[in-house]
Amino acid sequence: MSVSGVTSTGSKRPDLLFGPGATDVPHQMVRAHGCIVHDADGREYLDFIMGLGAVALGYGNSAVNLAAHAAVDRGTVGPLPPEDEGELAEELRVIIPRLEQVRFLKTGAEAMAAAVRIARAATKRDQVLGCGYHGWLDWCNSGPGIPQSTQSLFGTIPFNDPEGTRQAIRAAGDRLACVVVEPVIDAAPAAEWLAVLRTETQQVGALLVIDEIKTAFRIALGGATELWRLEPDLIVLGKAIANGYPLAVVGGSADVMQHVQHTWISSTLATEFVSLAAARATVAEIKGTNALTHLAAVGARLFTGLTRLAEQDATGSVHCSGIPPMCYLRYDDEARSARVAAECARRGLLFKRTAYNFVSLAHDASSIDSALKTLGEVLASC
Ligand SMILES: Cc1ncc(COP(=O)(O)O)c(C=O)c1O
């Protein structure tokens, strides 16, 4: 195996999905459609991982693929900005009015790094507080290869803890460039926490950045910002925005976004045709099919079923976690979580043992019920 660490996407590593040394589990896939995945050995799986949340309309959605194929036929990439760039920006502004201006990039990590760069440029400060996962780049991580000076500029705040958050923001005070949060971490955000984030950042002159990479185009078209009427300074979108084609967005008010002009945020393939066209088709398809109402309904069916399975589990060490459109069974016993995930896979179900499983337009009541039946049988036997 010449790919270092088996695969380039950490969360797709077999040991993370199924536990170290699991046998007879799928390692590589050859194709996917709807919510069905085919592995390299010709076996078929009902999937709830959905490209780690990058797919809300189902794999290979035909309207999105049609737009992408047409973009390939138009040449994929060229020397000038593509028309689709401005048009998608306008469409996003209609969905999330706070996105007066945007920049497009390819990955969530890149768009988050851009948001932090913009916040630092706007405030002329360096310190950042974060909450959740924001990608692999240096500014928000620690460990080998990351300079100590970079690590020292980043701290964390506790999710849904108004007092801890207030204290951390006040302690950073006039050194704080921005607070960056994932709005959903295993649970919906409390109104009081959201209020503290907004008022305390304003008080110290820092920007508030909402990382909507998992939540936009899933829990609502405009994500948590729409659902909980948030008023962030910057918003970052990714994953489901182009139904699996690589695209991410950073945006906010014209006032904040003008700072992009004074720093350098640019990438050769940020403006290829295919992902921009795929995103426009994704927006149209989500609106046209009322997909997010469907996700809420099938998500609720899954969430209710998982809650019941957790309550019925004889060990009492399994819990239903998350919110209906993105949820999972959280296990106190890590080894058991691996046994369950591996056995589900052997029975044709790909169901993540950590945050999150995602429903899609391709899931229906019978796929949810089938997954719950398999999970119930496996939990009883593992
Ligand atoms: C909330 C959040 N932010 C940022 C990222 C990083 O995005 P990417 O993996 O596209 O770089 C992720 C990826 O899982 C994410 O869930």
The ligand as a MOL file (V3000), in Angstrom:
LIG
                    3D

  0  0  0     0  0            999 V3000
M  V30 BEGIN CTAB
M  V30 COUNTS 16 16 0 0 0
M  V30 BEGIN ATOM
M  V30 1 C -16.9970 21.7510 10.9480 0
M  V30 2 C -15.8670 21.4510 10.0060 0
M  V30 3 N -14.9860 22.4200 9.7110 0
M  V30 4 C -13.9600 22.2030 8.8670 0
M  V30 5 C -13.7570 20.9670 8.2990 0
M  V30 6 C -12.6150 20.7390 7.3480 0
M  V30 7 O -13.1170 20.5800 6.0640 0
M  V30 8 P -12.2470 19.7880 4.9570 0
M  V30 9 O -12.0820 18.3900 5.4380 0
M  V30 10 O -13.0650 19.9270 3.7040 0
M  V30 11 O -10.9550 20.5160 4.8410 0
M  V30 12 C -14.6400 19.9250 8.5940 0
M  V30 13 C -14.4400 18.5770 8.0360 0
M  V30 14 O -14.9270 17.5950 8.4940 0
M  V30 15 C -15.7290 20.1680 9.4600 0
M  V30 16 O -16.6020 19.2060 9.7780 0
M  V30 END ATOM
M  V30 BEGIN BOND
M  V30 1 1 1 2
M  V30 2 1 2 3
M  V30 3 2 2 15
M  V30 4 2 3 4
M  V30 5 1 4 5
M  V30 6 1 5 6
M  V30 7 2 5 12
M  V30 8 1 6 7
M  V30 9 1 7 8
M  V30 10 2 8 9
M  V30 11 1 8 10
M  V30 12 1 8 11
M  V30 13 1 12 13
M  V30 14 1 12 15
M  V30 15 2 13 14
M  V30 16 1 15 16
M  V30 END BOND
M  V30 END CTAB
M  END
